[in-house]
Amino acid sequence: MFEEERKASIVHIVERHTRASVQELSQELGVSESTVRRDLKELEEARLLKRTHGGAVSLQSVNFEAAFPDKEDRFLDEKLRIASKAVEMIQEGDAILLDGGTTTLQIARALKTFTNLKVITNSMIALNELKDCRNIEVSITGGLLRPDTLAFVGPMTERSLEMVRVDKAFLGTNGLDLHDGITTPNMLEAATKRKMISVAKQSILLADHSKIGQVSFCKVADLREMDHCILDAQTPESFIRGLEGLDVGFTLA
């Protein structure tokens, strides 16, 4: 296969799957990983794709966001284990902040055994889950409701968050990359997440392995800005080593 044919094949594979790892491309094309890395560098310079830690994503994918119902059951076992580890970090009497998302929803479902808790959330789904819990004081931020995520975002949401201080904030993400950090497709969503981090004593990121290496349109924060990450056991070893190098605490669920 000639060089230009190989590069065209790489672009086609990445666009078809929205992402691909160096190892996958190497095996698919029958070339060395060093050759793939060199091709990816040149293709990124030509603005035909975006490199990530360990692979590449389609430029078309950075704006994509699946609707909440389409995401809820994906990697459900991993999300349940991550949520369980998150709940272990919560103590009676805490004030916690739950971001909108499918993994934070699992945390909300697990909070019903607590007897003294304050929960602030921008998620309509989490609110609905907790609305009948008499021992949990639940507050909703309000703001602009995003139909795809059923979460409130925007200036009204941020102003509401400015009024509170919480012990722990639990945040989800669309993309998680050692270089590009925490990313999401929507600007208002990114700004709301940044505000959540600023009002929490401890910010905890939740991500299953499908988010690793993904890069979305809007940056939320660098990984160094998080106090802790809860990831699933299928997280690549290279990413774990990267977290250790950044001195970011993590738990594998």
C-alpha positions as a Markdown table, in Angstrom:
| # | Residue | x | y | z |
|---|---|---|---|---|
| 1 | Met | 0.0 | 0.0 | 0.0 |
| 2 | Phe | 1.4 | 3.4 | -1.0 |
| 3 | Glu | 1.7 | 6.2 | 1.6 |
| 4 | Glu | -1.2 | 8.2 | 0.2 |
| 5 | Glu | -3.5 | 5.2 | 0.1 |
| 6 | Arg | -2.5 | 4.3 | 3.7 |
| 7 | Lys | -3.3 | 7.8 | 4.9 |
| 8 | Ala | -6.7 | 7.8 | 3.0 |
| 9 | Ser | -7.5 | 4.5 | 4.7 |
| 10 | Ile | -6.7 | 6.0 | 8.1 |
| 11 | Val | -9.0 | 8.9 | 7.6 |
| 12 | His | -11.7 | 6.6 | 6.3 |
| 13 | Ile | -11.4 | 4.3 | 9.4 |
| 14 | Val | -11.4 | 7.2 | 11.8 |
| 15 | Glu | -14.4 | 8.8 | 10.2 |
| 16 | Arg | -16.3 | 5.5 | 10.0 |
| 17 | His | -15.8 | 4.7 | 13.7 |
| 18 | Thr | -15.4 | 8.4 | 14.9 |
| 19 | Arg | -12.2 | 7.2 | 16.6 |
| 20 | Ala | -9.4 | 4.7 | 16.3 |
| 21 | Ser | -6.3 | 3.7 | 18.4 |
| 22 | Val | -2.8 | 3.5 | 17.0 |
| 23 | Gln | -2.8 | -0.2 | 17.8 |
| 24 | Glu | -6.1 | -0.8 | 15.9 |
| 25 | Leu | -4.8 | 1.2 | 12.9 |
| 26 | Ser | -1.5 | -0.7 | 12.9 |
| 27 | Gln | -3.3 | -4.1 | 12.9 |
| 28 | Glu | -5.8 | -3.0 | 10.3 |
| 29 | Leu | -3.2 | -1.6 | 7.8 |
| 30 | Gly | -0.4 | -4.1 | 8.5 |
| 31 | Val | 2.2 | -1.4 | 9.3 |
| 32 | Ser | 4.2 | -0.5 | 12.4 |
| 33 | Glu | 2.7 | 1.7 | 15.2 |
| 34 | Ser | 5.5 | 4.3 | 14.6 |
| 35 | Thr | 4.4 | 4.6 | 10.9 |
| 36 | Val | 0.8 | 5.1 | 12.1 |
| 37 | Arg | 1.9 | 7.8 | 14.6 |
| 38 | Arg | 3.8 | 9.6 | 11.9 |
| 39 | Asp | 0.8 | 9.4 | 9.5 |
| 40 | Leu | -1.5 | 10.7 | 12.2 |
| 41 | Lys | 0.8 | 13.7 | 12.9 |
| 42 | Glu | 0.8 | 14.6 | 9.2 |
| 43 | Leu | -3.0 | 14.1 | 8.9 |
| 44 | Glu | -3.6 | 16.3 | 11.9 |
| 45 | Glu | -1.4 | 19.0 | 10.3 |
| 46 | Ala | -3.5 | 18.7 | 7.2 |
| 47 | Arg | -6.6 | 19.1 | 9.4 |
| 48 | Leu | -8.1 | 15.8 | 8.4 |
| 49 | Leu | -8.4 | 14.4 | 11.9 |
| 50 | Lys | -7.4 | 15.2 | 15.5 |
| 51 | Arg | -4.8 | 13.2 | 17.4 |
| 52 | Thr | -5.6 | 12.0 | 20.9 |
| 53 | His | -3.6 | 10.1 | 23.5 |
| 54 | Gly | -3.1 | 6.7 | 21.8 |
| 55 | Gly | -5.0 | 7.4 | 18.6 |
| 56 | Ala | -7.2 | 9.8 | 16.7 |
| 57 | Val | -10.8 | 11.1 | 16.5 |
| 58 | Ser | -12.7 | 12.4 | 13.6 |
| 59 | Leu | -13.1 | 16.1 | 13.4 |
| 60 | Gln | -16.8 | 15.6 | 12.9 |
| 61 | Ser | -17.0 | 13.8 | 16.2 |
| 62 | Val | -16.0 | 16.7 | 18.5 |
| 63 | Asn | -19.5 | 18.3 | 18.1 |
| 64 | Phe | -21.4 | 15.1 | 18.5 |
| 65 | Glu | -23.4 | 14.3 | 21.6 |
| 66 | Ala | -25.9 | 11.5 | 22.0 |
| 67 | Ala | -29.2 | 12.1 | 23.6 |
| 68 | Phe | -29.7 | 11.0 | 27.3 |
| 69 | Pro | -31.8 | 7.9 | 26.5 |
| 70 | Asp | -29.2 | 6.7 | 24.0 |
| 71 | Lys | -26.4 | 6.9 | 26.5 |
| 72 | Glu | -28.1 | 5.6 | 29.7 |
| 73 | Asp | -27.7 | 1.9 | 29.1 |
| 74 | Arg | -24.2 | 2.1 | 27.4 |
| 75 | Phe | -21.5 | 0.6 | 29.7 |
| 76 | Leu | -24.2 | 0.3 | 32.5 |
| 77 | Asp | -22.2 | -2.2 | 34.6 |
| 78 | Glu | -19.2 | 0.1 | 34.6 |
| 79 | Lys | -21.3 | 3.1 | 35.5 |
| 80 | Leu | -22.9 | 1.2 | 38.4 |
| 81 | Arg | -19.4 | 0.3 | 39.8 |
| 82 | Ile | -18.2 | 3.9 | 39.4 |
| 83 | Ala | -21.3 | 5.2 | 41.1 |
| 84 | Ser | -20.8 | 2.8 | 44.0 |
| 85 | Lys | -17.2 | 4.0 | 44.5 |
| 86 | Ala | -18.5 | 7.6 | 44.4 |
| 87 | Val | -21.1 | 6.9 | 47.1 |
| 88 | Glu | -18.4 | 5.5 | 49.3 |
| 89 | Met | -16.9 | 9.0 | 49.3 |
| 90 | Ile | -20.1 | 10.6 | 50.6 |
| 91 | Gln | -20.7 | 11.1 | 54.3 |
| 92 | Glu | -23.9 | 11.9 | 56.3 |
| 93 | Gly | -24.2 | 15.6 | 56.6 |
| 94 | Asp | -22.4 | 16.4 | 53.3 |
| 95 | Ala | -23.6 | 18.9 | 50.8 |
| 96 | Ile | -23.0 | 17.4 | 47.3 |
| 97 | Leu | -23.4 | 18.6 | 43.8 |
| 98 | Leu | -24.5 | 16.2 | 41.0 |
| 99 | Asp | -23.8 | 17.1 | 37.4 |
| 100 | Gly | -26.2 | 16.0 | 34.7 |
| 101 | Gly | -25.2 | 12.7 | 33.2 |
| 102 | Thr | -25.9 | 9.0 | 33.1 |
| 103 | Thr | -23.3 | 8.1 | 35.7 |
| 104 | Thr | -24.3 | 10.8 | 38.1 |
| 105 | Leu | -27.9 | 9.4 | 37.7 |
| 106 | Gln | -26.7 | 6.1 | 39.2 |
| 107 | Ile | -25.3 | 8.1 | 42.2 |
| 108 | Ala | -28.7 | 9.7 | 42.7 |
| 109 | Arg | -30.3 | 6.3 | 42.7 |
| 110 | Ala | -27.9 | 5.1 | 45.4 |
| 111 | Leu | -28.4 | 8.0 | 47.8 |
| 112 | Lys | -31.8 | 7.0 | 49.1 |
| 113 | Thr | -30.3 | 5.2 | 52.1 |
| 114 | Phe | -28.8 | 8.4 | 53.5 |
| 115 | Thr | -30.6 | 10.2 | 56.3 |
| 116 | Asn | -28.9 | 13.6 | 56.3 |
| 117 | Leu | -27.8 | 15.0 | 53.0 |
| 118 | Lys | -28.0 | 18.1 | 50.9 |
| 119 | Val | -28.0 | 17.6 | 47.1 |
| 120 | Ile | -27.8 | 20.3 | 44.5 |
| 121 | Thr | -28.2 | 19.3 | 40.9 |
| 122 | Asn | -28.7 | 20.7 | 37.4 |
| 123 | Ser | -30.2 | 17.4 | 36.2 |
| 124 | Met | -34.0 | 17.0 | 35.8 |
| 125 | Ile | -33.5 | 13.2 | 35.8 |
| 126 | Ala | -31.6 | 13.3 | 39.2 |
| 127 | Leu | -34.2 | 15.6 | 40.6 |
| 128 | Asn | -37.0 | 13.2 | 39.6 |
| 129 | Glu | -35.1 | 10.4 | 41.2 |
| 130 | Leu | -34.7 | 12.2 | 44.6 |
| 131 | Lys | -37.9 | 14.2 | 44.8 |
| 132 | Asp | -39.6 | 11.9 | 47.2 |
| 133 | Cys | -36.7 | 11.4 | 49.6 |
| 134 | Arg | -37.7 | 13.1 | 52.8 |
| 135 | Asn | -34.2 | 12.9 | 54.4 |
| 136 | Ile | -32.4 | 14.5 | 51.5 |
| 137 | Glu | -32.7 | 18.2 | 50.9 |
| 138 | Val | -32.8 | 18.6 | 47.1 |
| 139 | Ser | -32.2 | 21.8 | 45.2 |
| 140 | Ile | -32.4 | 22.3 | 41.4 |
| 141 | Thr | -30.3 | 25.1 | 39.8 |
| 142 | Gly | -32.7 | 26.1 | 37.1 |
| 143 | Gly | -31.4 | 27.8 | 33.9 |
| 144 | Leu | -31.6 | 26.8 | 30.2 |
| 145 | Leu | -32.8 | 23.2 | 29.8 |
| 146 | Arg | -30.9 | 21.2 | 27.2 |
| 147 | Pro | -33.4 | 18.7 | 25.6 |
| 148 | Asp | -30.7 | 16.2 | 24.8 |
| 149 | Thr | -29.3 | 15.9 | 28.3 |
| 150 | Leu | -32.2 | 17.1 | 30.4 |
| 151 | Ala | -29.8 | 19.3 | 32.3 |
| 152 | Phe | -29.8 | 23.0 | 33.0 |
| 153 | Val | -26.9 | 25.1 | 31.8 |
| 154 | Gly | -26.0 | 28.7 | 31.1 |
| 155 | Pro | -25.8 | 32.0 | 33.0 |
| 156 | Met | -28.8 | 31.5 | 35.2 |
| 157 | Thr | -27.4 | 28.1 | 36.2 |
| 158 | Glu | -24.0 | 29.6 | 37.0 |
| 159 | Arg | -25.6 | 32.4 | 39.0 |
| 160 | Ser | -27.5 | 29.8 | 41.1 |
| 161 | Leu | -24.3 | 27.9 | 41.7 |
| 162 | Glu | -22.5 | 31.0 | 42.9 |
| 163 | Met | -24.9 | 31.0 | 45.9 |
| 164 | Val | -23.7 | 27.7 | 47.3 |
| 165 | Arg | -20.5 | 25.9 | 48.5 |
| 166 | Val | -20.5 | 22.1 | 48.6 |
| 167 | Asp | -18.3 | 19.5 | 50.0 |
| 168 | Lys | -18.1 | 17.4 | 46.9 |
| 169 | Ala | -19.0 | 17.8 | 43.2 |
| 170 | Phe | -19.4 | 14.8 | 41.0 |
| 171 | Leu | -19.0 | 15.5 | 37.3 |
| 172 | Gly | -19.4 | 13.5 | 34.2 |
| 173 | Thr | -17.6 | 14.1 | 30.9 |
| 174 | Asn | -17.9 | 13.4 | 27.2 |
| 175 | Gly | -14.2 | 13.3 | 26.6 |
| 176 | Leu | -11.1 | 12.7 | 28.8 |
| 177 | Asp | -7.6 | 13.0 | 27.4 |
| 178 | Leu | -4.2 | 13.5 | 29.1 |
| 179 | His | -3.3 | 16.4 | 26.8 |
| 180 | Asp | -6.7 | 18.0 | 26.1 |
| 181 | Gly | -8.2 | 17.3 | 29.5 |
| 182 | Ile | -12.0 | 17.3 | 30.2 |
| 183 | Thr | -14.1 | 18.2 | 27.2 |
| 184 | Thr | -17.8 | 18.4 | 26.2 |
| 185 | Pro | -19.5 | 19.3 | 22.9 |
| 186 | Asn | -21.5 | 22.3 | 24.3 |
| 187 | Met | -20.1 | 25.7 | 25.3 |
| 188 | Leu | -22.8 | 26.4 | 28.0 |
| 189 | Glu | -22.3 | 22.9 | 29.4 |
| 190 | Ala | -18.6 | 23.5 | 29.7 |
| 191 | Ala | -19.0 | 26.8 | 31.5 |
| 192 | Thr | -21.5 | 25.3 | 33.9 |
| 193 | Lys | -19.1 | 22.4 | 34.7 |
| 194 | Arg | -16.3 | 24.9 | 35.3 |
| 195 | Lys | -18.6 | 26.8 | 37.8 |
| 196 | Met | -19.3 | 23.5 | 39.6 |
| 197 | Ile | -15.6 | 22.9 | 40.1 |
| 198 | Ser | -15.2 | 26.4 | 41.5 |
| 199 | Val | -17.8 | 26.0 | 44.2 |
| 200 | Ala | -16.7 | 22.6 | 45.5 |
| 201 | Lys | -14.2 | 21.7 | 48.2 |
| 202 | Gln | -13.5 | 18.5 | 46.3 |
| 203 | Ser | -14.2 | 17.9 | 42.6 |
| 204 | Ile | -14.5 | 14.3 | 41.5 |
| 205 | Leu | -14.6 | 13.2 | 37.8 |
| 206 | Leu | -16.5 | 10.1 | 36.8 |
| 207 | Ala | -15.7 | 8.4 | 33.5 |
| 208 | Asp | -16.0 | 4.9 | 32.0 |
| 209 | His | -13.3 | 3.7 | 29.7 |
| 210 | Ser | -15.2 | 4.7 | 26.5 |
| 211 | Lys | -14.5 | 8.4 | 27.3 |
| 212 | Ile | -10.7 | 7.9 | 27.5 |
| 213 | Gly | -9.0 | 9.5 | 24.5 |
| 214 | Gln | -12.2 | 11.2 | 23.3 |
| 215 | Val | -11.9 | 14.9 | 22.7 |
| 216 | Ser | -15.0 | 17.1 | 22.3 |
| 217 | Phe | -15.4 | 20.7 | 21.1 |
| 218 | Cys | -15.3 | 22.7 | 24.4 |
| 219 | Lys | -12.7 | 22.3 | 27.1 |
| 220 | Val | -13.9 | 22.2 | 30.7 |
| 221 | Ala | -10.7 | 21.9 | 32.7 |
| 222 | Asp | -7.3 | 20.3 | 32.8 |
| 223 | Leu | -7.0 | 17.0 | 34.6 |
| 224 | Arg | -4.8 | 18.6 | 37.2 |
| 225 | Glu | -7.8 | 20.7 | 38.3 |
| 226 | Met | -9.7 | 17.6 | 39.5 |
| 227 | Asp | -9.1 | 16.3 | 43.0 |
| 228 | His | -10.0 | 12.8 | 42.1 |
| 229 | Cys | -11.1 | 10.6 | 39.2 |
| 230 | Ile | -13.2 | 7.4 | 39.4 |
| 231 | Leu | -12.6 | 5.2 | 36.4 |
| 232 | Asp | -13.5 | 1.7 | 35.5 |
| 233 | Ala | -11.2 | -1.3 | 35.5 |
| 234 | Gln | -10.8 | -1.3 | 31.7 |
| 235 | Thr | -9.0 | 2.1 | 31.7 |
| 236 | Pro | -5.8 | 1.7 | 29.6 |
| 237 | Glu | -2.6 | 1.3 | 31.6 |
| 238 | Ser | -1.1 | 4.2 | 29.6 |
| 239 | Phe | -3.8 | 6.5 | 30.8 |
| 240 | Ile | -3.3 | 5.4 | 34.4 |
| 241 | Arg | 0.5 | 6.1 | 34.1 |
| 242 | Gly | -0.4 | 9.5 | 32.7 |
| 243 | Leu | -2.6 | 10.3 | 35.7 |
| 244 | Glu | 0.2 | 9.3 | 38.1 |
| 245 | Gly | 2.6 | 11.6 | 36.2 |
| 246 | Leu | 0.1 | 14.4 | 36.6 |
| 247 | Asp | -0.2 | 13.6 | 40.3 |
| 248 | Val | -4.0 | 13.2 | 40.0 |
| 249 | Gly | -5.6 | 10.8 | 42.5 |
| 250 | Phe | -7.8 | 8.1 | 41.0 |
| 251 | Thr | -9.9 | 5.0 | 41.9 |
| 252 | Leu | -10.6 | 2.1 | 39.6 |
| 253 | Ala | -14.0 | 0.6 | 40.0 |
